[in-house]
Amino acid sequence: MSVDIGPVGSSGPRPPRAVLPHALAAGFDLDRYLDWRRRRDGDPFRVRFPGFGGAVFTGTAAGAREFFRAPPELLRPPLPNPIEPMVGPASLILARGERHRRERALLAPAMHRTRISAYATVIRDATRAEIDGERTGTPWRPGGRIDARAAARAMTLRVILAAVFGIEDRERLAEFTAATTAFLESFGTSLFLVPVLRRRAFGLTGWERFEAARERLDALIDTEVRRRRASGDKRDDTDLLGLMLESRYEDGSAIDDTELREQLRTLLVAGHETTATALVWALFRLHRTPATLARLRTETAGAGSDLEPSEVVELPYLDAVCKETLRLHPPVPIVLRRLTGDFALRGVALTAGDTMGLSLRLLHTDPAVFPDPLRFHPDRFVEHRYSPFEYAPFGGGHRRCIGSALADYELRIVLATIVDTVRMRLSPRFAAGPPPRTVPHTIAVGPRAALTFEID
C-alpha cells in the first residue's frame, strides 16, 4: 500500500486533518484505531493528538529493527510524559542520555534473573494466599465469584512489596497495600490523558487527591528507607531495597534519597500493574479456549505436585501460553522516542524534536509474521522462535524494560498455580463475543470491564 507523503513539519506521511475525531477514536479503542490506520495508510503513518503533539508510527519487523537499533544518543523519552506524576522525573523510565545509562547500570544487577529466582516461593505463596481468601475473607470455593483484576492486582502487589522491601509482616503489608492502591486509583484516565485537569482548587480536585495519595505513599517509602539504613538490615541482600542501598555508581557514590524514592515508587507502580494486566488476559484467553486450558493443566499436573516454583517457569507449554498472551495483549502497547537529531524511520526523514513510535499491537499482529494473527494459538511459540524485532512485549534496544525478568517469572508461576489449583469459568457476560476493549489503567492498558469468573 502506498503512503501519502507530504510536508507536515518533517517530511513524511500526512497526519489526519480532523485531529479531534481521530483522538476520540483512538481514546475509545486504541487497538481498533491503529488497525484501521494501518489498513488505510500503510506503514508508517502519522498520528497527532491535541496536547501531545504527533508521531510517525511503525508496526512492522523492519520498522522495529530500525527503531530499536537507532543510536541511543539520538533518543530520549517524550516529555511531558503522561506518567511523570506517578513515577517522578528521576525515574529510570524517564531518564535519558548518560543519566539513563548510569541509573540502569546501578539497578540492573538487582533485576537480574539470578536474583529474581529468589522470589519464586514468595510468588507462589502470594497466589495461594489470595486463593485461600486472606485478602477478602472469602476463599475461592465452588459457587463463588472472583473479580480477576482485583485478585491479580492483590497477588502481584504482594509480590512486588516482598521483592522491593522484603515486607512480610501483615500489618505493614496492609499499610503499604492500602497506600499503593489508593495512589494508583487516584490517578484516573482523565488525569492521565488530560494534563489541563492537573490543577488545585481548595483541595477539591482529583489532582489534589492524587497528590495527597502520593505523599502518603512517599512517606511510607521514606520511613522504610530510614528504618533500613538505621538498622543496617540488608535482608541478606535479597530484596531490591537492600541491593540498591548497597549499590554504587561507577564513581563510588550512592543513589540520593530523592532518586531512590522515585525509583522505588516506579518499581511499585510498574512492577505489579503490568503483570496483573497480563495475568487477567491470560485467564480470559485460556477460559475461552478450553482445549488450550486442558493442555496446560495436563502439563502442570504431569510435572508433579512436588515441583519447585523455580522449576515451573521452565514448563514449555506454560511458556508458550504466556508468550501468546503478551503477543496479543502487551501491557504497554506503544513505545515512543523523541529524537535529538536527524534519523530516518522506514524511509521517512525525521529531525530533532520529532517523535517516532512503535505499535506493539501492530507488530504482534502482522499477518506476514503471525498467520491468523488475532487467534489465541500458543503453539506458534512451540513451533517457531521469533526475533526480538518480531516479538517485543517488553520493548527493545537499550531501553528494554528492566523488570522483564521478574514479570516473566511471576506471570508463569501465578498462572500455573491458579490453573493447577482452581476450576473456574468465565461469567456468562464474558464467555462469548469479542474481547473487551482495552483502556489505560495507570501505567498499563487492560480490559475496560472487570472480568469475573465463577468458581466450579
HELIX and SHEET records of a PDB file:
HELIX    1   1 VAL A   19  PHE A   28  1                                  10    
HELIX    2   2 LEU A   30  ASP A   41  1                                  12    
HELIX    3   3 ALA A   61  PHE A   68  1                                   8    
HELIX    4   4 PRO A   72  LEU A   74  5                                   3    
HELIX    5   5 GLU A   84  VAL A   87  1                                   4    
HELIX    6   6 GLY A   97  LEU A  107  1                                  11    
HELIX    7   7 ALA A  108  MET A  111  5                                   4    
HELIX    8   8 ARG A  113  ILE A  116  1                                   4    
HELIX    9   9 SER A  117  TYR A  119  5                                   3    
HELIX   10  10 ALA A  120  ILE A  131  1                                  12    
HELIX   11  11 ALA A  148  PHE A  165  1                                  18    
HELIX   12  12 ARG A  170  SER A  186  1                                  17    
HELIX   13  13 THR A  189  LEU A  193  1                                   5    
HELIX   14  14 PRO A  195  LEU A  197  5                                   3    
HELIX   15  15 GLY A  206  SER A  231  1                                  26    
HELIX   16  16 ARG A  235  ASP A  237  5                                   3    
HELIX   17  17 LEU A  240  GLU A  246  1                                   7    
HELIX   18  18 ASP A  257  ARG A  288  1                                  32    
HELIX   19  19 PRO A  290  ALA A  303  1                                  14    
HELIX   20  20 PRO A  309  VAL A  312  1                                   4    
HELIX   21  21 PRO A  316  LEU A  328  1                                  13    
HELIX   22  22 LEU A  360  HIS A  364  1                                   5    
HELIX   23  23 ASP A  379  GLU A  383  1                                   5    
HELIX   24  24 GLY A  397  ARG A  399  5                                   3    
HELIX   25  25 SER A  404  THR A  421  1                                  18    
SHEET    1   A 2 ILE A   5  PRO A   7  0                                        
SHEET    2   A 2 SER A  11  PRO A  13 -1                                        
SHEET    1   B 5 PHE A  45  PHE A  49  0                                        
SHEET    2   B 5 GLY A  53  THR A  58 -1                                        
SHEET    3   B 5 THR A 355  SER A 359  1                                        
SHEET    4   B 5 ILE A 334  LEU A 339 -1                                        
SHEET    5   B 5 LEU A  75  ARG A  76 -1                                        
SHEET    1   C 3 ARG A 145  ASP A 147  0                                        
SHEET    2   C 3 THR A 452  ILE A 455 -1                                        
SHEET    3   C 3 MET A 424  LEU A 426 -1                                        
SHEET    1   D 2 PHE A 343  LEU A 345  0                                        
SHEET    2   D 2 VAL A 348  LEU A 350 -1                                        
SHEET    1   E 2 THR A 438  HIS A 441  0                                        
SHEET    2   E 2 ALA A 444  PRO A 447 -1                                        
END                                                                             
